């Protein structure tokens, strides 16, 4: 009697795809033109989307935080320091990853799914072309690089928007707001680790969903839906795991 565990099989398949992608990068790096195209698609075409989202997030977070703080103490001198720490450690990487997963991850899944259901992936194999090296590797590199850059950009936009809100609404001095008093190297390390982890997970999960597509146009729709659900679940799980490990390491030190 054979007992199957679909969840474990799915995890093994995703890690197998990640291993194949990394090996293809070591064996033969993708063409520079393909990587540049995916860098542009991931980063440049997401700038306005990220700016609007993170700008409103920064203003709302500072507005609500200052209102709540004023109910306890009228002193808002630490509002900026707390906000910047939270943005670097948590909100910047995680919200950026969710935004890129919904815009770019779905695109990766849809493109590969269309090629799968129309037998273009099989045609690549017949022509002795590795589908992982041809389809996944350039998208993986482009997404990972731009995930890091977009997180920095998103944090900068959110902090600037929060600064404007604090200055115009609560008369907090900009020099006081832009304080790194609560931001430690451990916060930067946790934020960077999350960013890299998200940058690795999202394109791999999206590509895996695309390769599993079947059944024509309906399969493409299911692939994009599966890509978003899996990516968001992975972001939440990685956020919890990395934050917990980071807390334990800092506490142990």
C-alpha positions in Angstrom: 0.0 0.0 0.0 1.4 3.3 -1.1 0.6 6.5 0.9 1.0 9.8 -1.0 1.4 13.2 0.5 0.4 15.8 -2.1 1.7 18.6 0.0 5.1 17.1 0.4 5.2 16.2 -3.3 4.4 19.8 -4.2 7.2 21.1 -1.9 9.6 18.6 -3.4 8.6 19.6 -6.9 9.1 23.3 -6.2 12.5 22.8 -4.6 13.4 20.5 -7.5 12.6 23.4 -9.9 14.6 25.8 -7.8 17.6 23.4 -8.0 17.2 23.0 -11.8 17.1 26.8 -12.1 20.2 27.4 -10.0 22.1 24.6 -11.8 21.1 26.1 -15.2 22.5 29.5 -14.1 25.8 27.9 -13.1 26.0 25.8 -16.2 25.0 28.4 -18.7 23.9 31.9 -17.7 20.9 33.3 -19.6 21.5 35.8 -22.4 21.9 39.3 -21.2 19.1 40.6 -23.5 16.6 38.2 -21.9 17.6 39.2 -18.4 17.4 42.9 -19.2 13.9 42.5 -20.7 12.7 40.8 -17.5 14.5 43.4 -15.3 12.5 46.1 -17.2 9.2 44.2 -17.0 9.6 43.5 -13.2 11.0 46.8 -12.1 10.4 49.7 -14.5 6.8 48.8 -15.2 6.1 48.5 -11.4 7.4 51.8 -10.3 4.1 53.8 -10.5 2.2 50.8 -9.0 4.6 50.6 -6.1 4.8 54.4 -5.6 1.0 54.8 -5.2 0.7 51.7 -2.9 3.6 52.5 -0.7 2.9 56.2 -0.6 -0.6 55.7 0.7 0.6 53.0 3.1 3.2 55.4 4.5 0.7 58.2 5.0 -1.9 56.0 6.5 0.5 54.3 8.9 2.0 57.6 10.1 -1.4 59.2 10.5 -2.9 56.3 12.5 0.2 55.8 14.5 0.5 59.5 15.5 -3.2 59.7 16.4 -2.9 56.7 18.7 0.4 57.9 20.2 -1.2 61.3 21.0 -3.9 59.6 23.1 -1.1 58.3 25.4 1.6 60.9 25.2 1.7 64.2 23.3 5.3 63.6 22.3 5.8 62.4 18.7 9.5 62.6 18.6 9.9 58.8 18.2 7.2 58.4 15.6 9.6 58.5 12.7 12.1 56.2 14.3 9.5 53.6 15.0 7.9 53.9 11.5 11.3 53.6 9.7 12.2 50.5 11.8 8.9 48.8 10.9 9.2 49.8 7.3 12.7 48.4 6.9 12.1 45.2 8.9 8.6 44.3 7.9 6.3 46.4 5.7 8.8 47.4 3.0 9.9 43.8 1.9 6.5 42.1 2.6 4.2 44.6 0.9 6.5 45.0 -2.1 6.6 41.2 -2.5 2.9 41.0 -2.4 2.5 43.8 -5.0 5.1 42.2 -7.3 3.5 38.7 -6.8 0.2 40.0 -8.0 1.6 42.0 -11.0 4.7 40.1 -12.1 4.1 36.6 -10.7 0.8 36.2 -12.5 2.5 37.3 -15.7 5.2 34.7 -15.4 2.6 32.0 -14.6 0.4 33.0 -17.5 3.2 33.2 -20.1 4.5 29.7 -19.2 1.0 28.3 -18.9 0.2 29.4 -22.4 3.3 27.8 -23.7 2.5 24.6 -21.8 -1.1 24.2 -23.0 -0.1 25.0 -26.6 2.7 22.4 -26.4 5.4 25.0 -26.9 7.2 23.6 -23.9 7.2 20.1 -25.4 8.6 21.7 -28.7 11.5 23.2 -26.7 12.3 19.7 -25.4 12.1 18.2 -28.8 14.6 20.8 -30.1 16.9 19.9 -27.3 16.3 23.2 -25.4 15.9 23.1 -21.6 12.6 24.8 -20.8 13.9 25.7 -17.3 17.0 27.4 -18.7 15.1 29.1 -21.4 11.9 30.2 -19.6 12.6 30.2 -15.8 16.3 31.3 -15.4 16.1 34.8 -17.0 12.8 35.5 -15.2 14.3 34.3 -11.9 17.4 36.5 -12.2 15.3 39.5 -13.3 12.8 39.2 -10.5 15.4 38.6 -7.8 17.5 41.6 -8.7 14.5 43.9 -9.1 12.9 42.6 -5.9 15.9 44.0 -4.0 15.9 47.3 -5.8 12.1 47.7 -5.7 12.1 47.1 -1.9 14.6 49.9 -1.4 12.5 52.1 -3.7 9.3 51.2 -1.9 10.8 52.0 1.5 12.1 55.3 0.3 8.7 56.3 -1.1 6.8 55.2 2.0 9.2 57.1 4.3 9.0 60.2 2.2 5.1 60.0 2.3 5.1 59.4 6.0 7.5 62.4 6.5 5.1 64.7 4.6 2.1 63.5 6.6 4.0 63.9 9.9 5.2 67.4 8.9 2.0 68.8 7.5 -0.5 67.2 9.8 1.3 66.8 13.1 4.1 69.4 12.7 6.9 66.9 13.4 10.2 68.3 12.3 11.6 66.4 9.3 15.0 66.0 11.0 13.3 64.5 14.0 11.2 62.1 11.9 14.2 60.9 9.9 15.7 59.2 12.9 17.4 55.7 12.8 17.4 55.5 16.6 15.3 52.3 16.7 16.7 50.7 13.5 19.5 48.2 14.2 21.7 46.1 12.0 19.5 43.1 12.9 16.5 44.9 11.4 18.4 45.5 8.2 19.5 41.9 8.1 16.0 40.6 8.6 14.6 42.9 6.0 17.2 41.9 3.5 16.8 38.2 4.2 13.1 38.5 3.6 13.6 40.4 0.4 15.9 37.8 -1.0 13.7 34.9 0.1 10.7 36.5 -1.5 12.7 37.2 -4.7 13.6 33.5 -4.9 10.2 32.0 -4.0 7.8 34.1 -6.1 9.2 33.4 -9.6 9.8 29.7 -8.8 6.2 29.2 -7.6 4.8 31.2 -10.6 6.8 29.1 -13.0 5.8 25.8 -11.3 2.1 26.9 -11.6 2.7 27.6 -15.3 4.3 24.2 -16.0 1.4 22.5 -14.3 -1.2 24.2 -16.5 -3.5 22.0 -18.6 -6.9 22.1 -20.3 -6.6 25.1 -22.6 -7.5 28.7 -21.6 -9.2 27.5 -18.4 -5.9 25.9 -17.3 -4.1 29.2 -17.9 -6.6 31.0 -15.6 -6.2 28.3 -12.9 -2.4 28.6 -13.3 -2.4 32.4 -12.6 -4.8 32.0 -9.7 -2.7 29.2 -8.2 0.5 31.3 -8.7 -1.0 34.2 -6.7 -2.4 32.0 -3.9 0.9 30.0 -3.5 3.0 33.2 -3.7 1.0 35.0 -1.0 1.0 31.9 1.2 4.8 31.6 0.8 5.3 35.3 1.6 3.3 35.0 4.9 5.1 31.7 5.8 8.5 33.1 5.1 7.7 36.3 6.9 6.8 34.4 10.0 9.8 32.1 9.8 12.4 34.7 9.1 11.0 37.1 11.7 11.0 34.4 14.3 14.5 33.2 13.6 15.7 36.8 13.6 14.1 37.4 17.0 15.6 34.3 18.4 19.1 35.1 17.1 19.0 38.6 18.5 17.6 37.4 21.8 20.3 34.7 22.0 23.0 37.2 21.3 
